[in-house]
Amino acid sequence: MTSVAAAAPAASWTLPPRGRVGMLGLILTESAFFSIFVVAYIFYIGKSLTGPYPREVLEVPIMNTVCLLSSSLTIALAVRALRNGSTRTFGLWWLITLLLGIEFLGGTAMEWYRLIYQRGLTISTNLFGTTYYSLVGLHAIHVTVGLMLIMLVLIFTALGHVGQRHAERTEMLSWYWHFVDAVWVVVFLTV
């Protein structure tokens, strides 16, 4: 007697989408990069020989933080609206995300103006100034890049070129924006 073993169905595995892999790769790389800056800031904190020192010049940027963290919610609502086929609602939440990000960046610029012109803290003042502006500046550059991409998507949305078929791509951009927000939490708690 010969028994024929039933062939087990082969497990079907496919590669993850390239956009997701690419964005995860970018986020992991940028996380390592930010980690180096955070560690440098922590290592050199309190080692400046001259002032001003952090406790003398820094104020807690509560409004900026609330706006940036709120933008994570608004971008998630935008992506959900696009997935549901509501381009108008997507555009509205996307615009609110842009405005919240612009407020954060404007608040950072005002903080830097105050630190430089009223408190005398520049990147070359002391070790604290060097590490502070390097870390916060690196984050501000990432916010700026995110805002430029958000603005570009908003323009395409206004021109009628964004639809439900673009939900995956906008979600990948939202991952970057969530990463920028998460990095701010680390920078905020560190500085």
C-alpha positions in Angstrom: 0.0 0.0 0.0 1.2 3.3 -0.9 -0.1 6.3 0.9 0.1 9.6 -0.7 0.8 12.3 1.8 -1.2 15.3 1.3 1.0 18.2 0.4 0.9 20.9 3.0 0.1 24.2 1.4 3.2 26.3 1.1 3.3 29.3 3.3 2.8 32.3 1.3 5.2 35.1 2.2 5.7 38.3 0.3 8.1 41.1 0.8 6.9 44.0 2.8 6.1 47.1 0.7 9.2 49.1 -0.3 7.9 52.3 1.2 7.5 50.8 4.6 10.9 49.2 4.5 12.5 52.4 3.3 10.8 54.5 6.0 11.7 52.1 8.7 15.3 52.1 7.5 15.3 56.0 7.5 13.8 56.1 11.0 16.3 53.6 12.4 19.2 55.5 10.8 18.0 58.8 12.1 17.3 57.3 15.5 21.0 56.3 15.7 22.0 59.8 14.6 19.9 61.5 17.2 21.1 59.1 19.9 24.7 60.3 19.3 23.6 63.9 19.7 21.6 63.2 22.8 24.5 61.3 24.4 26.9 64.1 23.5 24.5 66.6 25.1 24.2 64.5 28.3 27.9 63.8 28.4 28.9 67.5 28.2 26.1 68.9 30.4 27.5 70.8 33.3 31.0 70.8 31.9 30.9 74.4 30.6 33.5 76.5 32.3 31.6 79.8 31.7 28.0 80.7 31.6 25.3 81.1 30.7 24.2 77.7 32.0 20.9 75.9 31.1 19.1 76.7 34.3 19.9 80.4 33.8 18.6 80.8 30.2 16.2 78.0 29.2 12.4 78.2 29.6 10.1 75.2 29.2 8.5 75.4 25.7 5.1 74.2 26.7 3.1 75.7 23.9 5.5 74.5 21.2 5.5 71.0 22.7 1.7 70.9 22.8 1.4 72.0 19.2 4.0 69.6 17.9 2.5 66.6 19.8 -1.0 67.6 18.7 0.2 67.4 15.1 0.7 63.7 15.5 -3.0 63.3 16.2 -4.0 65.6 13.3 -1.8 63.8 10.8 -3.2 60.4 11.9 -6.7 61.8 11.5 -5.7 63.0 8.0 -4.4 59.6 6.9 -7.5 57.9 8.3 -9.8 60.3 6.4 -7.9 59.6 3.1 -8.1 55.8 3.7 -11.9 56.3 4.1 -12.0 58.3 0.8 -12.6 61.7 2.3 -10.1 63.9 0.5 -11.6 67.2 1.8 -11.3 66.0 5.4 -7.8 64.8 4.7 -6.9 68.2 3.3 -8.3 70.0 6.4 -6.4 67.7 8.9 -3.3 67.9 6.7 -3.5 71.7 6.8 -3.9 71.8 10.5 -0.9 69.5 10.9 1.1 72.0 8.7 0.0 75.0 10.8 0.9 73.2 14.1 4.3 72.4 12.7 4.9 75.9 11.5 3.9 77.2 15.0 6.4 74.9 16.6 9.2 76.0 14.2 8.3 79.7 14.7 8.3 79.2 18.5 11.8 77.6 18.2 13.0 80.5 16.2 11.7 83.0 18.8 13.3 81.0 21.6 16.6 81.1 19.7 16.3 84.8 19.1 15.8 85.3 22.8 18.7 83.1 23.7 21.1 84.7 21.3 20.1 88.4 21.6 18.8 88.6 25.1 20.7 85.9 27.0 24.0 85.9 24.9 24.0 82.1 24.3 25.4 81.2 20.9 26.8 78.1 19.5 30.3 79.4 20.3 29.6 80.8 23.8 30.4 77.6 25.6 30.0 73.8 25.5 26.4 74.0 26.6 25.6 76.4 23.7 27.4 74.1 21.2 25.6 71.0 22.2 22.2 72.7 22.7 22.1 74.3 19.3 23.4 71.2 17.7 20.7 68.9 19.2 17.8 71.3 18.9 19.0 72.5 15.5 19.2 68.9 14.2 15.6 68.4 15.3 14.5 71.8 13.7 16.0 70.6 10.4 14.0 67.5 10.5 10.8 69.5 11.3 11.6 71.7 8.4 12.0 68.8 6.0 8.7 67.3 7.3 6.9 70.6 6.8 8.2 70.9 3.2 6.9 67.4 2.4 3.6 68.1 4.1 3.3 71.4 2.2 4.0 69.5 -1.1 1.3 67.0 -0.4 -1.1 69.8 0.5 -0.4 71.5 -2.8 -1.1 68.3 -4.7 -4.3 67.8 -2.6 -5.5 71.4 -3.5 -4.8 70.6 -7.2 -6.9 67.5 -7.0 -4.0 65.0 -7.5 -4.3 63.2 -4.1 -6.9 60.5 -3.6 -7.6 57.4 -1.6 -5.0 55.5 -3.7 -2.3 57.7 -2.1 -3.2 56.7 1.5 -0.2 54.3 1.9 2.2 57.1 0.8 0.7 59.7 3.1 0.9 57.1 5.9 4.6 56.7 5.3 5.1 60.5 5.6 3.0 60.4 8.8 5.5 57.8 10.1 8.3 60.3 9.6 6.2 63.0 11.3 5.5 60.7 14.3 9.2 60.0 14.5 10.0 63.8 14.6 7.5 64.2 17.4 8.9 61.2 19.3 12.4 62.7 19.0 11.1 66.0 20.3 9.9 64.2 23.5 13.4 62.9 24.0 15.0 66.3 23.2 12.5 68.0 25.5 13.2 65.6 28.4 16.9 65.8 27.8 17.4 69.5 27.5 
